Amino acid sequence: FQYDTQVYCQELYCVRLQLALVQNQEDSSIKERLTQQQLEKERELDAKEHQLQEFKSKCRRHQESHNAKKEAEHQLITSFRQQREFSNVSADVLRQLQAMFRQPTVREEAERQTDLR
């Protein structure tokens, strides 16, 4: 009976070792898979950050362009108002001129369509 107990203990010990080895292999494969996923996500994050920087740069260029056009329009309106004081043009004609002035040209409209893409 004592001999059988020793054999069973040895077999139990072997089963435990085998289970530990299997668990270790499984842990290693999980670690490997998670490391690979982490690297992929880091690459995706880098790509998204690059896209974000490009988008911010594009927005900054558009904002600068918008501000420049806004400033030019303000200067033209100011100049127009100063010159209007010295002319004898009726208010209706001035409103029509301002409406025409604010309409985009064909080139500006084409540029705007290109920028939106």
C-alpha positions as CSV (number, residue, x, y, z in Angstrom):
1,F,0.0,0.0,0.0
2,Q,2.8,2.4,0.8
3,Y,4.5,1.7,-2.5
4,D,1.2,2.5,-4.3
5,T,1.0,5.8,-2.4
6,Q,4.5,6.7,-3.5
7,V,3.7,5.9,-7.1
8,Y,0.5,8.0,-7.0
9,C,2.4,10.9,-5.4
10,Q,5.0,10.7,-8.2
11,E,2.2,10.6,-10.8
12,L,0.4,13.5,-9.2
13,Y,3.7,15.4,-9.1
14,C,4.2,14.7,-12.8
15,V,0.7,15.8,-13.6
16,R,1.3,19.1,-11.7
17,L,4.6,19.7,-13.6
18,Q,2.9,19.0,-16.9
19,L,0.0,21.4,-16.0
20,A,2.5,24.0,-15.0
21,L,4.3,23.7,-18.3
22,V,1.0,23.9,-20.2
23,Q,0.0,26.9,-18.2
24,N,3.4,28.5,-18.9
25,Q,3.1,27.9,-22.6
26,E,-0.4,29.3,-22.6
27,D,0.8,32.4,-20.7
28,S,3.7,32.9,-23.1
29,S,1.4,32.7,-26.1
30,I,-1.1,35.1,-24.6
31,K,1.8,37.5,-23.7
32,E,3.1,37.2,-27.3
33,R,-0.3,37.9,-28.8
34,L,-1.0,40.9,-26.5
35,T,2.5,42.3,-27.3
36,Q,1.8,42.0,-31.0
37,Q,-1.6,43.7,-30.6
38,Q,0.0,46.5,-28.6
39,L,2.6,47.1,-31.3
40,E,-0.2,47.2,-33.9
41,K,-2.2,49.7,-31.9
42,E,0.8,51.8,-31.3
43,R,1.4,51.9,-35.1
44,E,-2.2,52.8,-35.7
45,L,-2.0,55.5,-33.0
46,D,1.1,57.0,-34.7
47,A,-0.7,57.0,-38.1
48,K,-3.8,58.7,-36.6
49,E,-1.6,61.3,-34.8
50,H,0.1,62.0,-38.2
51,Q,-3.3,62.4,-39.8
52,L,-4.4,64.7,-37.0
53,Q,-1.3,66.9,-37.4
54,E,-1.9,67.1,-41.2
55,F,-5.5,68.0,-40.5
56,K,-4.5,70.7,-38.0
57,S,-2.0,72.1,-40.5
58,K,-4.7,72.2,-43.2
59,C,-7.1,73.9,-40.8
60,R,-4.4,76.4,-39.8
61,R,-3.7,77.2,-43.5
62,H,-7.4,77.7,-44.1
63,Q,-7.8,79.9,-41.1
64,E,-4.8,82.0,-42.1
65,S,-6.3,82.3,-45.6
66,H,-9.7,83.2,-44.2
67,N,-8.2,85.8,-41.9
68,A,-6.2,87.3,-44.8
69,K,-9.3,87.5,-47.0
70,K,-11.3,88.9,-44.2
71,E,-8.7,91.6,-43.5
72,A,-8.5,92.4,-47.2
73,E,-12.3,92.7,-47.4
74,H,-12.3,94.9,-44.3
75,Q,-9.7,97.2,-45.9
76,L,-11.7,97.3,-49.1
77,I,-14.9,98.1,-47.4
78,T,-13.2,100.8,-45.3
79,S,-11.7,102.3,-48.5
80,F,-15.0,102.0,-50.3
81,R,-16.8,103.8,-47.5
82,Q,-14.2,106.6,-47.5
83,Q,-14.5,107.0,-51.2
84,R,-18.3,106.9,-51.1
85,E,-18.4,110.0,-48.9
86,F,-16.9,111.9,-51.8
87,S,-19.2,110.5,-54.5
88,N,-22.8,111.2,-55.4
89,V,-24.0,107.6,-55.6
90,S,-27.5,106.7,-54.4
91,A,-28.0,104.2,-51.5
92,D,-29.7,101.6,-53.8
93,V,-26.7,101.6,-56.1
94,L,-24.3,101.2,-53.2
95,R,-26.3,98.2,-51.9
96,Q,-26.1,96.6,-55.3
97,L,-22.4,97.3,-55.5
98,Q,-21.8,95.7,-52.1
99,A,-23.9,92.7,-53.1
100,M,-21.8,92.3,-56.2
101,F,-18.6,92.8,-54.3
102,R,-19.5,90.0,-51.8
103,Q,-20.3,87.4,-54.5
104,P,-17.4,85.0,-55.1
105,T,-15.7,85.0,-58.5
106,V,-15.6,81.9,-60.6
107,R,-12.0,81.3,-59.6
108,E,-12.7,81.7,-55.9
109,E,-15.6,79.3,-56.1
110,A,-13.5,76.7,-57.9
111,E,-10.7,77.1,-55.2
112,R,-13.2,76.7,-52.5
113,Q,-14.6,73.5,-54.1
114,T,-11.1,72.2,-54.4
115,D,-10.2,73.0,-50.8
116,L,-13.4,71.2,-49.6
117,R,-12.2,67.9,-51.1
